[in-house]
Amino acid sequence: MIRYAEYLGPNVTFYQIQDKEQILKFLDLKKKMEGEDPDKKWITTWNDYLLRIKYFYRWLHNAKDKGMNAKSYDSWTTTSFININMKRNKKV
């Protein structure tokens, strides 16, 4: 989350992010060209960042809405802007 916060800069709060395109712009910085990464290992990095960002935003928005009642992960809701699919690696 530190890299994501650095990307957003000091003038943007996590609460201001309300559009999946804002998150995708950060994630797409992790993409590499075929010649740079022929095994497409960047996809693993991209998906890892996505999972961490999703989990963080789920916690952030549920803690804001539910306060102390947001302790149970099972009761969390997911805001629509964070519904981003993971990339599939074509390796078998």
MIBA-683791 format. One record per residue: x negated, y negated, z negated of N, C-alpha, C in turn; residue number from 0. Coordinates in steps of 0.2 Angstrom, whole numbers, m for minus. Layout:
node n.xx:X n.yy:Y n.zz:Z ca.xx:X ca.yy:Y ca.zz:Z c.xx:X c.yy:Y c.zz:Z kolgu:NUM
...
END
This chain:
node n.xx:m4 n.yy:6 n.zz:0 ca.xx:0 ca.yy:0 ca.zz:0 c.xx:m4 c.yy:m6 c.zz:0 kolgu:0
node n.xx:m11 n.yy:m6 n.zz:m2 ca.xx:m15 ca.yy:m11 ca.zz:m2 c.xx:m16 c.yy:m14 c.zz:5 kolgu:1
node n.xx:m17 n.yy:m9 n.zz:9 ca.xx:m19 ca.yy:m11 ca.zz:16 c.xx:m12 c.yy:m15 c.zz:19 kolgu:2
node n.xx:m7 n.yy:m12 n.zz:18 ca.xx:0 ca.yy:m15 ca.zz:20 c.xx:1 c.yy:m22 c.zz:17 kolgu:3
node n.xx:m1 n.yy:m23 n.zz:11 ca.xx:0 ca.yy:m29 ca.zz:8 c.xx:m5 c.yy:m34 c.zz:11 kolgu:4
node n.xx:m11 n.yy:m32 n.zz:12 ca.xx:m16 ca.yy:m36 ca.zz:15 c.xx:m14 c.yy:m38 c.zz:22 kolgu:5
node n.xx:m10 n.yy:m34 n.zz:26 ca.xx:m8 ca.yy:m35 ca.zz:32 c.xx:m2 c.yy:m40 c.zz:32 kolgu:6
node n.xx:2 n.yy:m40 n.zz:27 ca.xx:8 ca.yy:m45 ca.zz:26 c.xx:5 c.yy:m52 c.zz:25 kolgu:7
node n.xx:0 n.yy:m52 n.zz:21 ca.xx:m3 ca.yy:m58 ca.zz:19 c.xx:0 c.yy:m61 c.zz:12 kolgu:8
node n.xx:m3 n.yy:m66 n.zz:10 ca.xx:m1 ca.yy:m69 ca.zz:3 c.xx:6 c.yy:m73 c.zz:3 kolgu:9
node n.xx:8 n.yy:m74 n.zz:9 ca.xx:14 ca.yy:m78 ca.zz:10 c.xx:21 c.yy:m74 c.zz:11 kolgu:10
node n.xx:20 n.yy:m68 n.zz:11 ca.xx:26 ca.yy:m63 ca.zz:13 c.xx:26 c.yy:m58 c.zz:7 kolgu:11
node n.xx:33 n.yy:m58 n.zz:4 ca.xx:34 ca.yy:m53 ca.zz:m1 c.xx:37 c.yy:m47 c.zz:2 kolgu:12
node n.xx:36 n.yy:m41 n.zz:m2 ca.xx:39 ca.yy:m35 ca.zz:0 c.xx:47 c.yy:m36 c.zz:1 kolgu:13
node n.xx:50 n.yy:m40 n.zz:m3 ca.xx:57 ca.yy:m41 ca.zz:m2 c.xx:59 c.yy:m44 c.zz:4 kolgu:14
node n.xx:55 n.yy:m48 n.zz:7 ca.xx:56 ca.yy:m51 ca.zz:14 c.xx:56 c.yy:m47 c.zz:20 kolgu:15
node n.xx:53 n.yy:m41 n.zz:19 ca.xx:53 ca.yy:m36 ca.zz:25 c.xx:60 c.yy:m33 c.zz:25 kolgu:16
node n.xx:64 n.yy:m34 n.zz:30 ca.xx:70 ca.yy:m31 ca.zz:31 c.xx:72 c.yy:m28 c.zz:38 kolgu:17
node n.xx:66 n.yy:m28 n.zz:42 ca.xx:67 ca.yy:m25 ca.zz:49 c.xx:62 c.yy:m20 c.zz:50 kolgu:18
node n.xx:64 n.yy:m14 n.zz:53 ca.xx:59 ca.yy:m9 ca.zz:54 c.xx:53 c.yy:m11 c.zz:59 kolgu:19
node n.xx:54 n.yy:m16 n.zz:63 ca.xx:49 ca.yy:m18 ca.zz:68 c.xx:43 c.yy:m21 c.zz:64 kolgu:20
node n.xx:45 n.yy:m24 n.zz:58 ca.xx:39 ca.yy:m27 ca.zz:54 c.xx:35 c.yy:m22 c.zz:52 kolgu:21
node n.xx:38 n.yy:m16 n.zz:50 ca.xx:34 ca.yy:m10 ca.zz:48 c.xx:30 c.yy:m7 c.zz:53 kolgu:22
node n.xx:34 n.yy:m6 n.zz:59 ca.xx:31 ca.yy:m3 ca.zz:65 c.xx:25 c.yy:m6 c.zz:68 kolgu:23
node n.xx:25 n.yy:m13 n.zz:67 ca.xx:19 ca.yy:m17 ca.zz:69 c.xx:13 c.yy:m15 c.zz:65 kolgu:24
node n.xx:14 n.yy:m14 n.zz:59 ca.xx:8 ca.yy:m12 ca.zz:55 c.xx:6 c.yy:m5 c.zz:56 kolgu:25
node n.xx:10 n.yy:m1 n.zz:57 ca.xx:9 ca.yy:6 ca.zz:58 c.xx:5 c.yy:7 c.zz:65 kolgu:26
node n.xx:7 n.yy:3 n.zz:70 ca.xx:5 ca.yy:4 ca.zz:77 c.xx:m3 c.yy:2 c.zz:77 kolgu:27
node n.xx:m5 n.yy:m2 n.zz:72 ca.xx:m12 ca.yy:m4 ca.zz:71 c.xx:m16 c.yy:2 c.zz:70 kolgu:28
node n.xx:m13 n.yy:8 n.zz:68 ca.xx:m17 ca.yy:14 ca.zz:67 c.xx:m18 c.yy:18 c.zz:73 kolgu:29
node n.xx:m14 n.yy:17 n.zz:78 ca.xx:m15 ca.yy:20 ca.zz:85 c.xx:m22 c.yy:19 c.zz:88 kolgu:30
node n.xx:m24 n.yy:25 n.zz:91 ca.xx:m31 ca.yy:24 ca.zz:94 c.xx:m30 c.yy:27 c.zz:101 kolgu:31
node n.xx:m34 n.yy:25 n.zz:106 ca.xx:m34 ca.yy:27 ca.zz:113 c.xx:m37 c.yy:34 c.zz:113 kolgu:32
node n.xx:m34 n.yy:37 n.zz:118 ca.xx:m36 ca.yy:44 ca.zz:120 c.xx:m44 c.yy:45 c.zz:119 kolgu:33
node n.xx:m48 n.yy:41 n.zz:122 ca.xx:m55 ca.yy:42 ca.zz:122 c.xx:m58 c.yy:41 c.zz:116 kolgu:34
node n.xx:m55 n.yy:37 n.zz:111 ca.xx:m57 ca.yy:36 ca.zz:105 c.xx:m56 c.yy:42 c.zz:100 kolgu:35
node n.xx:m50 n.yy:45 n.zz:101 ca.xx:m47 ca.yy:50 ca.zz:97 c.xx:m44 c.yy:55 c.zz:101 kolgu:36
node n.xx:m48 n.yy:59 n.zz:104 ca.xx:m45 ca.yy:64 ca.zz:109 c.xx:m40 c.yy:69 c.zz:105 kolgu:37
node n.xx:m42 n.yy:71 n.zz:99 ca.xx:m37 ca.yy:75 ca.zz:95 c.xx:m31 c.yy:72 c.zz:92 kolgu:38
node n.xx:m30 n.yy:66 n.zz:93 ca.xx:m25 ca.yy:62 ca.zz:90 c.xx:m24 c.yy:62 c.zz:83 kolgu:39
node n.xx:m29 n.yy:62 n.zz:79 ca.xx:m29 ca.yy:62 ca.zz:72 c.xx:m26 c.yy:56 c.zz:69 kolgu:40
node n.xx:m25 n.yy:51 n.zz:73 ca.xx:m22 ca.yy:44 ca.zz:71 c.xx:m15 c.yy:46 c.zz:69 kolgu:41
node n.xx:m12 n.yy:51 n.zz:72 ca.xx:m5 ca.yy:52 ca.zz:71 c.xx:m4 c.yy:54 c.zz:63 kolgu:42
node n.xx:m9 n.yy:58 n.zz:61 ca.xx:m8 ca.yy:60 ca.zz:54 c.xx:m9 c.yy:54 c.zz:49 kolgu:43
node n.xx:m13 n.yy:49 n.zz:51 ca.xx:m14 ca.yy:43 ca.zz:47 c.xx:m8 c.yy:39 c.zz:48 kolgu:44
node n.xx:m5 n.yy:38 n.zz:54 ca.xx:1 ca.yy:34 ca.zz:55 c.xx:7 c.yy:37 c.zz:50 kolgu:45
node n.xx:8 n.yy:44 n.zz:51 ca.xx:13 ca.yy:47 ca.zz:47 c.xx:12 c.yy:46 c.zz:39 kolgu:46
node n.xx:6 n.yy:47 n.zz:37 ca.xx:4 ca.yy:46 ca.zz:30 c.xx:6 c.yy:39 c.zz:27 kolgu:47
node n.xx:4 n.yy:34 n.zz:31 ca.xx:6 ca.yy:27 ca.zz:29 c.xx:13 c.yy:26 c.zz:29 kolgu:48
node n.xx:17 n.yy:29 n.zz:34 ca.xx:24 ca.yy:29 ca.zz:35 c.xx:27 c.yy:32 c.zz:28 kolgu:49
node n.xx:25 n.yy:38 n.zz:26 ca.xx:28 ca.yy:41 ca.zz:20 c.xx:27 c.yy:37 c.zz:14 kolgu:50
node n.xx:21 n.yy:34 n.zz:13 ca.xx:20 ca.yy:30 ca.zz:8 c.xx:24 c.yy:24 c.zz:8 kolgu:51
node n.xx:25 n.yy:20 n.zz:13 ca.xx:29 ca.yy:14 ca.zz:14 c.xx:36 c.yy:16 c.zz:13 kolgu:52
node n.xx:38 n.yy:21 n.zz:15 ca.xx:45 ca.yy:23 ca.zz:14 c.xx:47 c.yy:24 c.zz:7 kolgu:53
node n.xx:42 n.yy:28 n.zz:4 ca.xx:43 ca.yy:30 ca.zz:m3 c.xx:43 c.yy:23 c.zz:m8 kolgu:54
node n.xx:38 n.yy:19 n.zz:m6 ca.xx:38 ca.yy:12 ca.zz:m10 c.xx:44 c.yy:8 c.zz:m9 kolgu:55
node n.xx:47 n.yy:8 n.zz:m3 ca.xx:53 ca.yy:4 ca.zz:m1 c.xx:59 c.yy:7 c.zz:m5 kolgu:56
node n.xx:59 n.yy:13 n.zz:m4 ca.xx:65 ca.yy:17 ca.zz:m8 c.xx:65 c.yy:15 c.zz:m15 kolgu:57
node n.xx:59 n.yy:15 n.zz:m18 ca.xx:58 ca.yy:14 ca.zz:m25 c.xx:60 c.yy:6 c.zz:m27 kolgu:58
node n.xx:57 n.yy:2 n.zz:m22 ca.xx:58 ca.yy:m5 ca.zz:m23 c.xx:65 c.yy:m7 c.zz:m23 kolgu:59
node n.xx:69 n.yy:m5 n.zz:m18 ca.xx:76 ca.yy:m7 ca.zz:m17 c.xx:80 c.yy:m4 c.zz:m22 kolgu:60
node n.xx:79 n.yy:2 n.zz:m24 ca.xx:83 ca.yy:6 ca.zz:m29 c.xx:81 c.yy:3 c.zz:m36 kolgu:61
node n.xx:75 n.yy:1 n.zz:m38 ca.xx:74 ca.yy:m2 ca.zz:m44 c.xx:77 c.yy:m9 c.zz:m45 kolgu:62
node n.xx:77 n.yy:m12 n.zz:m39 ca.xx:80 ca.yy:m19 ca.zz:m39 c.xx:88 c.yy:m18 c.zz:m40 kolgu:63
node n.xx:91 n.yy:m14 n.zz:m37 ca.xx:98 ca.yy:m13 ca.zz:m37 c.xx:101 c.yy:m9 c.zz:m44 kolgu:64
node n.xx:97 n.yy:m4 n.zz:m46 ca.xx:99 ca.yy:0 ca.zz:m51 c.xx:95 c.yy:m1 c.zz:m58 kolgu:65
node n.xx:90 n.yy:m5 n.zz:m58 ca.xx:86 ca.yy:m6 ca.zz:m64 c.xx:83 c.yy:0 c.zz:m67 kolgu:66
node n.xx:84 n.yy:1 n.zz:m73 ca.xx:81 ca.yy:7 ca.zz:m76 c.xx:85 c.yy:14 c.zz:m74 kolgu:67
node n.xx:91 n.yy:13 n.zz:m71 ca.xx:94 ca.yy:19 ca.zz:m69 c.xx:91 c.yy:22 c.zz:m62 kolgu:68
node n.xx:86 n.yy:19 n.zz:m60 ca.xx:83 ca.yy:21 ca.zz:m53 c.xx:78 c.yy:26 c.zz:m55 kolgu:69
node n.xx:77 n.yy:29 n.zz:m61 ca.xx:72 ca.yy:33 ca.zz:m62 c.xx:72 c.yy:40 c.zz:m59 kolgu:70
node n.xx:78 n.yy:42 n.zz:m57 ca.xx:79 ca.yy:49 ca.zz:m54 c.xx:79 c.yy:48 c.zz:m46 kolgu:71
node n.xx:74 n.yy:51 n.zz:m44 ca.xx:72 ca.yy:51 ca.zz:m36 c.xx:78 c.yy:53 c.zz:m33 kolgu:72
node n.xx:82 n.yy:58 n.zz:m35 ca.xx:87 ca.yy:61 ca.zz:m32 c.xx:93 c.yy:56 c.zz:m31 kolgu:73
node n.xx:94 n.yy:51 n.zz:m35 ca.xx:99 ca.yy:46 ca.zz:m35 c.xx:97 c.yy:40 c.zz:m30 kolgu:74
node n.xx:91 n.yy:40 n.zz:m28 ca.xx:89 ca.yy:34 ca.zz:m24 c.xx:93 c.yy:34 c.zz:m17 kolgu:75
node n.xx:94 n.yy:29 n.zz:m14 ca.xx:97 ca.yy:28 ca.zz:m8 c.xx:92 c.yy:25 c.zz:m3 kolgu:76
node n.xx:92 n.yy:26 n.zz:3 ca.xx:87 ca.yy:23 ca.zz:8 c.xx:90 c.yy:18 c.zz:12 kolgu:77
node n.xx:87 n.yy:12 n.zz:12 ca.xx:89 ca.yy:6 ca.zz:16 c.xx:88 c.yy:8 c.zz:23 kolgu:78
node n.xx:93 n.yy:5 n.zz:27 ca.xx:93 ca.yy:7 ca.zz:34 c.xx:86 c.yy:5 c.zz:38 kolgu:79
node n.xx:83 n.yy:0 n.zz:36 ca.xx:77 ca.yy:m3 ca.zz:40 c.xx:71 c.yy:2 c.zz:39 kolgu:80
node n.xx:71 n.yy:6 n.zz:34 ca.xx:66 ca.yy:10 ca.zz:33 c.xx:67 c.yy:17 c.zz:36 kolgu:81
node n.xx:72 n.yy:18 n.zz:40 ca.xx:73 ca.yy:25 ca.zz:43 c.xx:69 c.yy:25 c.zz:49 kolgu:82
node n.xx:63 n.yy:27 n.zz:49 ca.xx:58 ca.yy:27 ca.zz:54 c.xx:56 c.yy:35 c.zz:55 kolgu:83
node n.xx:56 n.yy:38 n.zz:61 ca.xx:54 ca.yy:45 ca.zz:61 c.xx:47 c.yy:45 c.zz:62 kolgu:84
node n.xx:44 n.yy:51 n.zz:59 ca.xx:37 ca.yy:52 ca.zz:59 c.xx:36 c.yy:54 c.zz:67 kolgu:85
node n.xx:29 n.yy:53 n.zz:68 ca.xx:27 ca.yy:55 ca.zz:75 c.xx:25 c.yy:62 c.zz:75 kolgu:86
node n.xx:26 n.yy:66 n.zz:80 ca.xx:25 ca.yy:73 ca.zz:81 c.xx:18 c.yy:73 c.zz:84 kolgu:87
node n.xx:14 n.yy:78 n.zz:81 ca.xx:8 ca.yy:79 ca.zz:84 c.xx:9 c.yy:85 c.zz:89 kolgu:88
node n.xx:6 n.yy:85 n.zz:95 ca.xx:7 ca.yy:90 ca.zz:100 c.xx:3 c.yy:96 c.zz:99 kolgu:89
node n.xx:m2 n.yy:96 n.zz:94 ca.xx:m6 ca.yy:102 ca.zz:93 c.xx:m1 c.yy:107 c.zz:90 kolgu:90
node n.xx:m3 n.yy:113 n.zz:92 ca.xx:1 ca.yy:119 ca.zz:90 c.xx:m3 c.yy:123 c.zz:84 kolgu:91
END
